[in-house]
Amino acid sequence: MKKIISALMIAVCCTLCAMPAQAQLLKWGVKGGVNVAKIDVKNPGNNFKEDKVGGFFIGPMAEVTIPIIGLGVDGALLFSQKGIKADTDASKQYGLDIPVNLKYTIGLGSMLGVFIAAGPDFYFDFSKKEQLEGGDIDRKKTQVGINVGAGVKLIKHLQIGVNYNIPMGDSFTWKAAGDALTRKAKTKTWQISAAYLF
């Protein structure tokens, strides 16, 4: 998987370097939206229950595109809050989310376009450990995942998208009170976003 990320980053860099200066179109803006997270636990046990929990994200975004062929790269620096819930315990996770996506846009007119996007996502957690009533959570400070998404571009400035984030490794370990078993889990997240670029 590391080789895939390295190849993707090299392809992104080569694309940017190959673009002539006059063909580059750089836009800046603000991106925000909703996180809907659910944990995927290894060895959950017979009575273990998982629920989806909502959160949010917001922050600055930049996008570089080649207008004629519709290929580009976007990145964002987002304050992100995700929630997880297992059995009777619920927890909020706060961190810095940095998605970098290779994006392909199909124009459907001067005011409308459809895009698909994919790329790596880097999440830096602000609080590593947390004690809950039903057990202890030990999160990874740095988490790497893969984003896959699609959306629409409206009136040249507004973007509406849906994105799915798949962690490449475990997001945290959870040990229930009175239980000798430490469970590993991934936080898989759906994201619905809106961005306005100037």
C-alpha positions as CSV (number, residue, x, y, z in Angstrom):
1,M,0.0,0.0,0.0
2,K,2.9,2.4,0.7
3,K,4.1,1.8,-2.9
4,I,0.7,2.8,-4.2
5,I,0.8,6.0,-2.2
6,S,4.3,6.8,-3.3
7,A,3.4,6.1,-7.0
8,L,0.3,8.4,-6.7
9,M,2.3,11.2,-5.1
10,I,4.9,10.9,-7.9
11,A,2.2,11.0,-10.5
12,V,0.7,14.1,-8.9
13,C,4.1,15.9,-8.8
14,C,4.9,15.0,-12.4
15,T,1.5,16.3,-13.5
16,L,2.1,19.6,-11.8
17,C,5.6,20.0,-13.1
18,A,4.5,19.2,-16.7
19,M,1.9,21.9,-16.8
20,P,2.9,25.1,-18.4
21,A,2.5,28.1,-16.2
22,Q,-0.2,29.7,-18.3
23,A,-2.3,26.5,-18.2
24,Q,-2.4,26.3,-14.4
25,L,-5.5,27.5,-12.7
26,L,-5.1,27.9,-8.9
27,K,-8.1,28.5,-6.7
28,W,-8.4,29.0,-2.9
29,G,-11.4,28.6,-0.8
30,V,-13.1,27.2,2.3
31,K,-14.4,23.6,2.7
32,G,-16.7,22.2,5.3
33,G,-19.0,19.3,5.9
34,V,-20.3,16.4,7.9
35,N,-18.4,13.2,9.0
36,V,-20.4,10.0,9.5
37,A,-18.1,7.5,11.2
38,K,-18.5,3.9,12.1
39,I,-15.9,1.6,13.7
40,D,-14.9,-1.8,12.3
41,V,-13.6,-3.9,15.2
42,K,-11.6,-7.0,15.0
43,N,-12.8,-9.8,17.4
44,P,-15.8,-7.8,18.6
45,G,-17.5,-10.5,20.7
46,N,-21.0,-11.7,20.7
47,N,-22.8,-8.8,22.3
48,F,-20.7,-6.0,20.8
49,K,-22.7,-3.2,19.1
50,E,-21.5,-0.5,16.8
51,D,-23.4,2.7,15.8
52,K,-22.7,5.5,13.3
53,V,-21.9,8.8,14.9
54,G,-21.8,12.3,13.2
55,G,-19.2,15.0,13.3
56,F,-17.9,17.9,11.2
57,F,-14.9,19.4,9.4
58,I,-13.9,22.8,8.2
59,G,-10.8,24.6,6.8
60,P,-9.0,26.1,3.9
61,M,-8.8,24.4,0.5
62,A,-6.7,24.8,-2.6
63,E,-7.2,23.4,-6.1
64,V,-5.0,23.3,-9.2
65,T,-6.6,22.3,-12.5
66,I,-5.8,22.1,-16.2
67,P,-9.0,23.6,-17.8
68,I,-8.8,21.8,-21.2
69,I,-8.3,18.2,-20.0
70,G,-10.1,18.6,-16.6
71,L,-7.3,17.0,-14.6
72,G,-6.2,18.5,-11.3
73,V,-5.1,18.2,-7.7
74,D,-6.8,19.5,-4.6
75,G,-5.8,19.6,-1.0
76,A,-7.2,20.9,2.3
77,L,-6.2,21.6,5.9
78,L,-9.2,20.7,7.9
79,F,-10.1,20.8,11.6
80,S,-12.0,17.5,11.9
81,Q,-14.2,16.0,14.6
82,K,-15.3,12.4,14.4
83,G,-17.4,10.4,16.7
84,I,-17.4,6.7,17.6
85,K,-19.8,4.6,19.5
86,A,-19.4,1.0,20.8
87,D,-21.8,-0.6,23.2
88,T,-22.8,2.1,25.7
89,D,-19.6,4.2,25.2
90,A,-19.3,7.2,22.9
91,S,-16.2,9.2,22.2
92,K,-15.4,12.4,20.2
93,Q,-12.1,12.5,18.2
94,Y,-10.6,15.8,17.3
95,G,-7.7,16.2,14.9
96,L,-6.1,17.8,11.8
97,D,-7.2,16.2,8.5
98,I,-5.1,16.7,5.3
99,P,-6.6,15.1,2.2
100,V,-4.8,15.3,-1.1
101,N,-6.8,14.2,-4.1
102,L,-6.2,13.7,-7.8
103,K,-9.3,15.0,-9.4
104,Y,-10.8,14.5,-12.9
105,T,-13.7,16.8,-14.0
106,I,-16.1,16.4,-16.9
107,G,-17.6,19.7,-18.0
108,L,-21.3,19.7,-18.7
109,G,-21.4,23.3,-19.7
110,S,-19.9,26.6,-18.5
111,M,-21.7,26.4,-15.2
112,L,-21.8,22.7,-14.4
113,G,-19.3,19.9,-14.0
114,V,-19.0,16.4,-12.5
115,F,-15.9,15.1,-10.9
116,I,-14.3,12.0,-9.4
117,A,-11.4,12.1,-7.0
118,A,-9.1,9.8,-5.1
119,G,-5.9,10.1,-3.0
120,P,-4.2,9.8,0.3
121,D,-5.6,11.2,3.6
122,F,-3.4,12.1,6.6
123,Y,-5.1,12.5,10.0
124,F,-3.2,13.8,13.1
125,D,-5.1,13.2,16.4
126,F,-5.0,15.9,19.1
127,S,-5.7,13.5,22.0
128,K,-4.1,10.0,21.9
129,K,-5.7,8.3,25.0
130,E,-9.1,8.6,26.5
131,Q,-10.7,6.8,29.5
132,L,-14.3,5.9,29.2
133,E,-16.8,4.3,31.6
134,G,-16.7,1.0,29.8
135,G,-13.0,0.9,28.9
136,D,-9.9,2.7,27.6
137,I,-9.2,4.0,24.1
138,D,-5.6,4.4,22.7
139,R,-5.6,6.1,19.4
140,K,-2.8,6.4,16.8
141,K,-1.5,9.9,16.7
142,T,-1.0,9.7,12.9
143,Q,-3.4,7.8,10.7
144,V,-3.2,7.3,7.0
145,G,-6.1,6.4,4.7
146,I,-7.4,6.4,1.2
147,N,-10.1,8.8,-0.1
148,V,-12.5,7.9,-2.9
149,G,-15.2,10.4,-3.9
150,A,-17.3,12.2,-6.4
151,G,-19.3,15.3,-6.7
152,V,-20.5,18.3,-8.8
153,K,-19.2,21.8,-9.5
154,L,-21.7,24.5,-9.8
155,I,-21.5,28.2,-11.0
156,K,-17.7,27.9,-11.3
157,H,-17.2,28.4,-7.5
158,L,-19.3,25.9,-5.6
159,Q,-18.4,22.2,-5.1
160,I,-20.7,19.6,-3.5
161,G,-19.1,16.2,-2.9
162,V,-19.4,12.8,-1.2
163,N,-16.3,11.0,0.0
164,Y,-15.4,7.7,1.7
165,N,-12.3,7.4,3.8
166,I,-10.8,3.9,4.3
167,P,-8.0,3.6,6.9
168,M,-4.9,1.7,5.8
169,G,-4.2,0.5,9.3
170,D,-5.8,0.3,12.7
171,S,-7.2,3.7,14.0
172,F,-7.1,2.8,17.7
173,T,-7.2,0.0,20.3
174,W,-10.0,-0.4,22.8
175,K,-9.9,-2.4,26.0
176,A,-13.2,-2.9,27.9
177,A,-13.3,-2.6,31.6
178,G,-12.8,-6.1,33.2
179,D,-11.8,-7.6,29.8
180,A,-8.3,-9.0,29.3
181,L,-8.7,-8.7,25.5
182,T,-7.5,-5.6,23.7
183,R,-9.5,-5.0,20.5
184,K,-8.2,-3.2,17.4
185,A,-10.5,-1.1,15.3
186,K,-10.6,1.1,12.2
187,T,-12.7,4.2,11.9
188,K,-14.3,4.3,8.4
189,T,-15.9,7.6,7.5
190,W,-18.4,8.9,5.0
191,Q,-18.1,12.6,4.3
192,I,-20.5,15.1,2.7
193,S,-18.8,18.3,1.8
194,A,-19.4,21.8,0.4
195,A,-16.6,24.0,-0.8
196,Y,-16.5,27.6,-2.1
197,L,-13.5,28.5,-4.2
198,F,-12.6,32.1,-5.1
